[in-house]
Amino acid sequence: MSLKPHRVLLAIGLLGVAVASLVWAQTTASPPAAAGDQVVATVGDRTIRMSDLEQHWRELDSTSYARVRQEVYDANRNVLSDLIGEYLIENEAKKRNVTVDQLLAQELPKRTQPVTDAQIKELYDQSRERTQGVSLEDLRPAIVSYLERQAPTAARGRFMQDLRKAATDVAVRLEPPRLVIEVLPNDPVTGPASARVQIVEFSDFQCPFCKRVTPILKQLTAKYPTQVKLVWKDFPLAIHPDARPAAEAAQCARDQGKFWEYHDKLFDNQSAMTPENLKQWAGQMGMDGAKFSACYDGATHRALVQSDMDEGTRAGVSSTPTIFINGRAVVGAQPIEVFDEIIQEELARKP
């Protein structure tokens, strides 16, 4: 029996996850001498272990190493959440003395939401490269039909979330991949040194997504004033010509104790970061203009910015913002709920 194309793609995708899961399981093994560190090859009298493979992979391509680890974790986390949800639904059905189908018939309709124009446009925009120029209006019936078919699945997900929130006996022990990001004395930091949650942000002053995530990070530090600290790392992208000079200027502002104030000014004026303005803003904030200009014109912190970029590259950073919450990577300007959930998970961990 031949497989349909979409089933072939699914099979390939599952195979990829399975292989990557095996790699991840092995790459979290103990150091070379420890039991369980699988021998994967021998060359004459030399032995290659899984830990050697992991280390070599990190050295050859740290970006793909970090990405695959995160993708495998995300896939496992999503499947785990769905499995937990299925168990919670079964338990709820038993409590009510009904079948699962009867329970879903009661609960899903109230959680089924109508298709909105915003959802239609979002799906169209996401698929624009594959629409071959067909207009939104022409594709609207097909998009609506697709979203309506997905509605029961979405409603089931909402029901699972509601059950999960009410559950008191669910404990997730799936450990996420973590990277140790060193905080250096020159790194701008806001928040208490004793904070249990450390957010390290690799960012770019000319990046629109970095600007979008800035108020979210401020909300989080305000919500957890004693539990969260925020660390800034420069990662100006080559596609943003004003980003690196702005990063160097912000480090000059740090010299005068004005980094975060200057940081906000740069994000508020992303399209006006000329050398003249960078210096003028420093004066407006009460900095010593001569010292700032000497620092900026002399490229005093060029090496410091480059050091941040090198560190980010080693950590697998390839786009901004990339944020590490206690070493757990979050890529992009995600909704505040994504960051908040991770922070709460970290605070719930035993110290």
N, C-alpha and C positions, 0 to 999 in steps of 0.2 A: 504494500500500500504506500503510495507516495504522499509526502507531506505537502500541505499547502504552503505557499511562500511565507505567510506570516508565521506559520508554525515552525518553519525552518529557521527564520530569524530568531524566534523565541528560543528554539533549541540551542542555537549558537550563543545567544546571550546568556542563557543559563549555564552553558558549558564554560563560557568565559568567567562568570561569577564563581563557578565551582573551582576552576583552576586558580583564580585569584584568591579564593578563600583558602585553598590549600597552601598557596604561597604565603598568605598572611599568617595562617596558623603556624607555619614553619618559621617564618621570620620573626615571630614573637618568642622563639625558643630561647633557652638559656645560652650563656656564653659558650664558646667552642668546647671547652673541656667538660661541660655539664652533660648529664644524661639527657637524652631526648633531642640532642642537636644532630639531626640526621646527616649521615654521610651521603652526599649526592654524586660524588665522582672520585676516582683516584687517577693520578697521573704518575706512573712509576711508583716511587715510594711516598709520594705526596698525597695527602687526603684533602678533599674539598668538602666542607660541611655547609649546611644550609645557612649558618651564620656568616660564613665567608661570602656566600652568594649574596646575602642581604647587604653586607658591607660594600661589596663591589658594585652592586646596583645603586646604592646611595651615592657612591663616588662617581659613577658614570652618568647617572641621570637622576639627581635628587628630586626633580620636579615630578617625574613619572612615579618614582618610589612613593612620594607623599600622596600623590593623587590616587594611585591604586589602593593604598592602604585606606584612604578615606572613602573611596567608592565601595570597597568591600564592606567596610563598617556600616556605611549608610544603607547598603542593600540588606545586610543582616539585620540592622535595626528596624527597617521597614517591615521585613518579613516577621520579625519577632513581635512587633507591635500588632500586626494583623493576627498572629497566632494567639497572643494574649487576649485580643478583642474577641476572637472566636470562643475562647474558654469562658470569658466573662458573659457572653451572650448565652452560652449553654447553662452556666450557673444561674443566670437571671431567669431563664425559662423554668428551671427546676424549682426556684423559689416561688414562682407564680403558678406552678403546677400546670404549665402549658407546654406545647411543643415549641421548638425553635421557630418553625414556620408561623405558628400562631402568634408568637411574640413579635416577630418581624412584621407581621400583618398589622399588629397594633401600633408599633412604634415608628416604622419607616414613613408612613404617609405624613405624619406631623413634622418629620424632619426633611421631607422632600421639598426643595425650593424651586420656584419657576426659573426658567432660563432667562437671563437678562441680556440686554444689548451690550453691556460691558463685557460679559463672558464671551459673547459671539465675536466681538471685535478683538478681544485678547487672543482667542484661538485662531482667528484669521491672521492677525499680525505674527503670531508664532509660526504659522505655516506659510507665510508669504512667499518664501523661496520656492515652495512646491506648488503654488497656485497657478503658475505659468500665465500670470496677467489676468486671470479671471477675477472679476470684481467681487466685492463683499456682498453686494445685493444678489448677484447670481449664485453665490455659494451659500447664502443665508439658509435656505431650506435644508441643505445637507448638514450644515453646522448645527442647526437647531435639532435636527434628528439625532445627530451624534450625541449632543449634550443631554438630550432627553433619555437616550439609552444609558448614559452614564449616571443619571440621577439616582437610581436605586443604590448603586454602589457608593455614591457620595453620601446618601442618607444613612447607609449602613455604617460608613466611616464615622459620621457624626454620632450615631448611637454608641459605637464603640468608645469614642472619646468621652461621652457622657458617663458611660459605665466605668471607664478608667478613672475619671476624676472622683467618682464616688467610692471607688474601691480602696480599702485600707490594707489589703493583704497581697498587694502586688509589689514585688521587689525585682528590679532589673539589674542583673549582674554582668551584662555584656560590657566589657571594658573597651572604651574607645581608643583609637591610636592617639598617642601624645608625642609631641616634640618638645624638647627642652630648649626654650628660647632664653638666652642669657640677657639679663638686664644689666647694662653697664652704667657707671657713674654719670656719664654725660647724657643718658637717655632722659627725655622729659617724662615726668611721672606726676600724675595727680591721684590722690587717694592715700590712705595710710599704708605705711610699710608693712604693717602686720596683717593686711587684708588677706583673707583666705582664697580669694579669687583674683587672679592676675590676668588682665586683658592686655595683650600685646597687639597693637595695630600697625601693620605695614601699610603705609598710605602715601598718597600723591596729591599735592595741593591743587593740581589742575584737573583732577579726576572728578567727573560729575557724580559718580557713585560714592566716592569718598565723602563728598559734600553731603550726600543724602544720608549717609550713615552717621555723620557727626552728631546731629541732635539725638539720635537713638542712643549713642554711647553716653551722651550727657544725661539722658533720662535714667540710664542704668546706674551711673555713678551717683546720681541724686537719690535713687531708690535704695541703693545699698551703700550708704556713705562710709560705713566702717568695715564693710565686707568685700568691697571691690576697689581695686586700683587699676588705673589705665596707663599704659606705657606706649609712647609714640616711637615708631621706627620709620625712617625715610625710605621710600621705595619709588622715586620718580621714574615714570615710564618714558621710554625714548620717544613715544608718539606725542608727548606733551612737552613742547620746547621750553615752556616757562616753569615747569615743575622743579627742575633741579636748581636753577637760581633761587626760586622761592624757598626750597628746602634749606639751602645754604643761608639765606637771609633769616629764616626762622631760627636757625641755630645761633646766629649772631644775636637775635633777640633773646634767646635763652641765656646767653652770656650776661645779659642785663636783667634777668629775672622776669622777662616779659613773653616767654614762649607761648603760653596758652592764649593770651590776649592777641598776640600777633597771628597765631594759628587761626583764630576766628576771623580776623581781618582778611587773611588770605582766602579763606573759603567764601567769604562774603563778596570778594572782588576777583573771582577767578579769571575774568576776561580783561583785567587791568593790571596784571602783575609785571609792569615794566620796571627796569632798574630804578628809574626816577621815583616811581610810586613806592617801591619797596623801601627806599630811603626816607621818603616823605612820611610814610605811615609810622616809621620808627620815631621820628621827631614828634609826631602828633600824640604818640603814646608816652611821651616824656622821657624817652631814652636819650642818651648822649649821642647826638647825631654824628659827631666826628668819629667816635669809637665805632659806631655801627658802620659807617661808610668805610672806615679802614678795614674792618673785619670782612665786610662784603666784597669790597674791591680787591682785597688781598686773597680772596678765596680761602680764608682761614679754615673753614670747615668742610672743604671739598672732600678731604680724605675721610672725615667722619661720616658724611653722607654716603660715600662709596662703601664704607665699612658696613653700614646698615644694609645697603643693597646686596653686598656679598653674603651677609648673614641670611637675608631673606631668600636669596637664590639657593643657598644650602638647605634651607627649610622647605624648599619646593614652591616658593612664592613665584607666581608668573603673572598675576593680575592684581589689581587693587580695587577695593580694599581686601586684604587677607588678614584675618584676625584670629589670634590664638587665645582661647580661654582656658587657662591652666594647661596649655599645650594642645588643646583640641582646636582644629582648624575650622573656621567658618569663612567661606569665600563669598564675597559680594555683599551688596547692601541688602541684607536679609531683613525681614520684619522683626520688630522688637521681640515678638513672642519667641522667635528662634533663639535669640541670645538669652532671653530671660529663662527659658526652659533649661538651657545648659548651665546657667549660673545656679539655678535652684538644685540641679543635680549635683553640682560640685559642692554646694554648701551642705547637701545631705550626706556626702561622703564622710566617712570617719577620718578625722585629722591624722 
